[in-house]
Amino acid sequence: MRKFFIWVKALFKKEIMLSASLLAAAISLFITPPSIELLHDINWRTLATLFMLLTVLEGFKSENIFAPLLKKTKNLSRIKTLTIFFVFCVFFSSMFVTNDVSLIIFVPLTIILFRAGGKEKYILPVLTFENIAAIRGSLLMPFGSPQNLFLYAKSGISTPEFIKMMLPLWIFSAFLLYIFISILYRKDSKEKIEIQEDVVTENSQLHHKRRIMYQVLFLVVVASIVTRTRFYPVVLAFVFISVLTSDRKILFKTDYVLLLTFLCFFTFSSSICRHPAISEFLKNSVAGHEYVWSILLSQVISNVPASIVLYPFSTNLRALLYGLDSAGLCSLIGSLASVINLRLYMREYPGKSLAFVKTFTWISLAFFAVVVLPQLWLIKVLPNM
């Protein structure tokens, strides 16, 4: 029992967001006593979809499905070209495998290759560019990030409408990322990097059938999201049984901490929304100011829980999405993906978190400063969604 409590204490110390969500949920239940209605308010569909995505994408990582793409790096000799390759791999992949998973896939390899090529001085800015790419690339698709997935499910907006709404931000972000990379290498655009071929070799022990299975399961999950099928419990059972019978170890690797965090924030949101005074305050304050509220609240509780809290009081989906998908540019706490990126860096460079935070902050804030006003202009001139 003592070992169990030590393990729990270590878990909560490591998972700050989980600790915060549990505390918030506990406090909210004192504000509004628990009831049957609370269970109905929890978005079980979003939790089920998130579980399926997280499980299938763990299979992607396990089977190294992106290995053929990563092997292309051995043909890239210039440091600027290699940076563009990695940043835009994150940018495009994050649309489909979520922003945090794209960072988990590409950040460790970025560190390995830049270290192997003797270019460690560029690692921090490149990781920051990858962080921005994950945040801004993922915004195009409904399933690119947890907050997008939640708002897409709740709002009832069609997939084409969602993509059309986010496309201007996505295109401008891609252009701006290239500009930022060019500024970084303005004096060293032709600098060479040499990488040993064995650094990017593919594991030959991977299972071809499992690779196919996870790709099929991914398409099934995406289809269930896009079609909004009411038979999602059947899809959930299909995914669970498929993984259980073919690769059950993956079920132990699924990010249950994120799922529990989501559940806690659903509880928190439902509880405070049912409190008359708080509900009235948010109703009067949020509507018409979704853009500012989503950015500022995300700096306190991160953009995923902010989406859950703010959606019931929002009247402008465009403003809410634009704010939530920009909040991660302001600070590390603004997006869970940024926190994950920091953790990946600290595994390789313990004790250097301050250097990461400094580099991340000034580059990411510069990017935010460029996009914040054009986004506000789009919100003003384009119709509410």
MARFI-148935 format. One line per field, with one value per residue (C-alpha): residue in one letter; x, y, z. Coordinates in pm, whole numbers. Example, Ala and Ser with C-alpha at 12.3 -4.5 7.8 and 13.67 -1.06 7.14 Angstrom:
BEGIN
code: A,S
px: 1230,1367
py: -450,-106
pz: 780,714
REM end
This chain:
BEGIN
code: M,R,K,F,F,I,W,V,K,A,L,F,K,K,E,I,M,L,S,A,S,L,L,A,A,A,I,S,L,F,I,T,P,P,S,I,E,L,L,H,D,I,N,W,R,T,L,A,T,L,F,M,L,L,T,V,L,E,G,F,K,S,E,N,I,F,A,P,L,L,K,K,T,K,N,L,S,R,I,K,T,L,T,I,F,F,V,F,C,V,F,F,S,S,M,F,V,T,N,D,V,S,L,I,I,F,V,P,L,T,I,I,L,F,R,A,G,G,K,E,K,Y,I,L,P,V,L,T,F,E,N,I,A,A,I,R,G,S,L,L,M,P,F,G,S,P,Q,N,L,F,L,Y,A,K,S,G,I,S,T,P,E,F,I,K,M,M,L,P,L,W,I,F,S,A,F,L,L,Y,I,F,I,S,I,L,Y,R,K,D,S,K,E,K,I,E,I,Q,E,D,V,V,T,E,N,S,Q,L,H,H,K,R,R,I,M,Y,Q,V,L,F,L,V,V,V,A,S,I,V,T,R,T,R,F,Y,P,V,V,L,A,F,V,F,I,S,V,L,T,S,D,R,K,I,L,F,K,T,D,Y,V,L,L,L,T,F,L,C,F,F,T,F,S,S,S,I,C,R,H,P,A,I,S,E,F,L,K,N,S,V,A,G,H,E,Y,V,W,S,I,L,L,S,Q,V,I,S,N,V,P,A,S,I,V,L,Y,P,F,S,T,N,L,R,A,L,L,Y,G,L,D,S,A,G,L,C,S,L,I,G,S,L,A,S,V,I,N,L,R,L,Y,M,R,E,Y,P,G,K,S,L,A,F,V,K,T,F,T,W,I,S,L,A,F,F,A,V,V,V,L,P,Q,L,W,L,I,K,V,L,P,N,M
px: 0,285,444,110,82,443,361,47,241,511,246,71,403,496,151,79,-217,-381,-331,-487,-782,-853,-836,-1066,-1316,-1315,-1372,-1648,-1839,-1854,-1985,-2251,-2330,-2299,-2614,-2736,-2748,-2374,-2315,-2531,-2335,-2003,-1921,-1864,-1843,-1541,-1373,-1438,-1303,-998,-929,-946,-716,-461,-455,-423,-153,44,35,169,465,524,527,733,494,673,1010,1008,959,1230,1481,1465,1668,1992,1965,1944,2283,2198,2093,1819,1673,1675,1498,1232,1183,1126,916,680,666,524,303,137,129,-28,-347,-404,-220,-286,-33,107,163,340,582,636,726,957,1113,1329,1461,1532,1745,1926,2007,2112,2328,2480,2552,2721,2452,2322,2319,2015,1813,1621,1498,1416,1213,1028,949,823,607,455,411,223,-9,-76,-71,-321,-579,-696,-861,-1139,-927,-595,-616,-832,-999,-1083,-1226,-1443,-1575,-1634,-1839,-2040,-2104,-2238,-2040,-1964,-1608,-1586,-1714,-1461,-1171,-1286,-1301,-948,-779,-666,-487,-327,-194,-63,104,286,417,517,701,913,993,1096,1322,1482,1551,1719,1953,1992,2371,2404,2155,2411,2564,2616,2526,2660,2457,2563,2332,2287,2116,1803,1792,1455,1381,1349,1157,834,513,367,17,9,110,-181,-418,-333,-369,-711,-817,-708,-924,-1219,-1182,-1152,-1460,-1656,-1553,-1637,-1971,-2066,-2212,-2438,-2286,-1958,-1982,-1962,-1653,-1503,-1561,-1414,-1096,-1056,-1105,-876,-591,-659,-633,-345,-122,-254,61,-46,-347,-102,67,-248,-236,-493,-361,-491,-824,-861,-763,-1037,-1291,-1201,-1234,-1568,-1680,-1546,-1715,-2050,-2050,-1974,-2215,-2493,-2417,-2655,-2424,-2115,-2319,-2474,-2134,-1980,-2288,-2265,-1886,-1788,-2040,-1893,-1547,-1463,-1130,-985,-1139,-1006,-652,-638,-811,-584,-283,-430,-579,-453,-658,-822,-1004,-1065,-1263,-1479,-1546,-1613,-1813,-2151,-2133,-1995,-2195,-1908,-1738,-1486,-1362,-1345,-1145,-911,-833,-787,-567,-348,-325,-38,180,172,314,395,79,-135,-120,-61,148,401,430,492,762,938,924,1077,1360,1427,1470,1778,1890,1800,1822,1803,1431,1494,1688,1398,1140,1341,1387,1030,884,1055,1016,659,547,695,488,177,234,221,-95,-309,-440,-506,-708,-907,-975,-1104,-1335,-1475,-1528,-1637,-1975,-2017,-2026
py: 0,239,175,249,589,668,581,799,1089,1059,1043,1361,1539,1444,1504,1862,1898,1584,1713,2047,1881,1653,1949,2154,1867,1812,2183,2207,1921,2125,2421,2209,1876,1571,1440,1210,1511,1551,1207,1305,1629,1446,1405,1030,1030,1261,1045,728,889,1019,673,519,781,760,379,355,622,432,149,389,467,105,-10,292,363,687,513,531,907,951,757,1045,1255,1081,1254,1602,1770,2130,2226,2461,2189,1939,2189,2259,1884,1817,2126,2055,1684,1794,2056,1814,1502,1688,1731,1357,1212,1509,1773,1597,1266,1439,1593,1257,1108,1377,1561,1270,1204,1575,1575,1255,1379,1732,1591,1330,1601,1828,2099,2105,2487,2474,2218,2463,2695,2397,2231,2560,2574,2214,2314,2599,2366,2115,2383,2555,2255,2061,2341,2259,1928,1849,1567,1755,1844,1747,2090,2078,1730,1842,2157,1976,1709,1960,2225,2000,2189,1989,1883,2099,2401,2339,2313,2621,2821,2722,2723,3092,3043,2721,2867,3184,2978,2760,3070,3234,2924,2925,3294,3225,2937,3156,3426,3168,3057,3397,3377,2998,2899,2675,2525,2150,1866,1512,1228,867,635,394,671,645,272,101,-179,-499,-679,-487,-673,-600,-722,-495,-198,-265,-318,16,203,44,120,481,517,359,602,905,787,760,1117,1269,1087,1143,794,716,368,492,236,-36,132,158,-213,-300,-100,-234,-599,-564,-427,-665,-972,-855,-627,-606,-441,-121,-95,-46,241,442,785,723,1026,1249,1066,1107,1474,1520,1344,1569,1885,1765,1723,2068,2234,2063,2148,2518,2552,2425,2684,2977,3264,3135,3040,3386,3556,3350,3391,3770,3784,3527,3587,3834,3812,3447,3527,3711,3476,3163,3299,3429,3137,2893,3053,2942,2599,2518,2527,2184,2244,2607,2479,2265,2554,2822,2639,2643,3025,3094,3235,3250,2919,3085,3323,3042,2812,3088,3180,2825,2727,3033,3015,2765,3030,3254,3023,2659,2616,2736,2395,2043,1979,2239,2071,1738,1899,2029,1682,1525,1779,1732,1356,1433,1749,1724,2049,2269,2345,2719,2739,2568,2803,3113,3009,2886,3204,3465,3279,3165,3506,3667,3428,3506,3881,3841,3627,3770,4082,3925,3655,3918,4094,3767,3720,4071,4050,3685,3557,3383,3005
pz: 0,84,-255,-420,-250,-342,-705,-700,-549,-816,-1088,-976,-935,-1290,-1442,-1336,-1572,-1431,-1077,-1171,-1343,-1045,-808,-1032,-1059,-682,-609,-868,-705,-385,-584,-755,-587,-817,-984,-1262,-1496,-1450,-1606,-1903,-1950,-1990,-2359,-2366,-2746,-2740,-2473,-2677,-2994,-2813,-2669,-3017,-3168,-2888,-2902,-3280,-3288,-3023,-3277,-3540,-3317,-3221,-3584,-3693,-3978,-4062,-4109,-4494,-4469,-4207,-4420,-4668,-4424,-4521,-4860,-4708,-4678,-4586,-4235,-4361,-4586,-4300,-4074,-4336,-4381,-4010,-3943,-4230,-4151,-3815,-3983,-4225,-4006,-3713,-3916,-3905,-3604,-3366,-3268,-2962,-3144,-3435,-3183,-3012,-3352,-3489,-3193,-3067,-3417,-3467,-3154,-3259,-3611,-3516,-3237,-3471,-3728,-3472,-3496,-3140,-3137,-3365,-3167,-2946,-3224,-3448,-3172,-3122,-3494,-3473,-3176,-3374,-3672,-3455,-3317,-3648,-3878,-3668,-3670,-4023,-3936,-3684,-3538,-3544,-3174,-2876,-2859,-3230,-3188,-2896,-3066,-3395,-3216,-3012,-3279,-3555,-3820,-4136,-4218,-4536,-4342,-4066,-4311,-4503,-4179,-4074,-4414,-4415,-4080,-4201,-4527,-4360,-4085,-4340,-4519,-4191,-4071,-4385,-4325,-3964,-4071,-4338,-4077,-3850,-4130,-4299,-4253,-4280,-4551,-4723,-4408,-4447,-4210,-4234,-4081,-4044,-4239,-3947,-3746,-3962,-4032,-4006,-3761,-3962,-3684,-3743,-3830,-4173,-4077,-3771,-3983,-4216,-3922,-3760,-4088,-4144,-3788,-3830,-4142,-3956,-3665,-3896,-4088,-3761,-3671,-4008,-4047,-3682,-3678,-3384,-3385,-3239,-2952,-3219,-3368,-3018,-2958,-3298,-3233,-2880,-2979,-3282,-3072,-2783,-3006,-3226,-3016,-2659,-2521,-2698,-2467,-2178,-2366,-2439,-2275,-2001,-1815,-2094,-2096,-1718,-1750,-2010,-1787,-1493,-1699,-1840,-1478,-1388,-1687,-1630,-1260,-1295,-1587,-1363,-1094,-1162,-1059,-1243,-1546,-1563,-1532,-1811,-2028,-2002,-2034,-2299,-2579,-2825,-2664,-2735,-2901,-2601,-2344,-2514,-2538,-2182,-2010,-2195,-2026,-1692,-1762,-2118,-2439,-2412,-2080,-2185,-2484,-2256,-2017,-2280,-2545,-2363,-2342,-2689,-2980,-3231,-3311,-3543,-3272,-3017,-3246,-3363,-3003,-2876,-3171,-3111,-2731,-2742,-2904,-2597,-2333,-2260,-2052,-2343,-2513,-2386,-2700,-2581,-2242,-2417,-2631,-2319,-2161,-2473,-2467,-2095,-2143,-2351,-2171,-1800,-1609,-1920,-1912,-1862,-2189,-2366,-2212,-2307,-2670,-2701,-2551,-2766,-3097,-3032,-2905,-3216,-3428,-3220,-3260,-3638,-3654,-3371,-3550,-3894,-3716,-3529,-3862,-4013,-3714,-3769,-4146,-4184,-4063,-3728,-3736
REM end
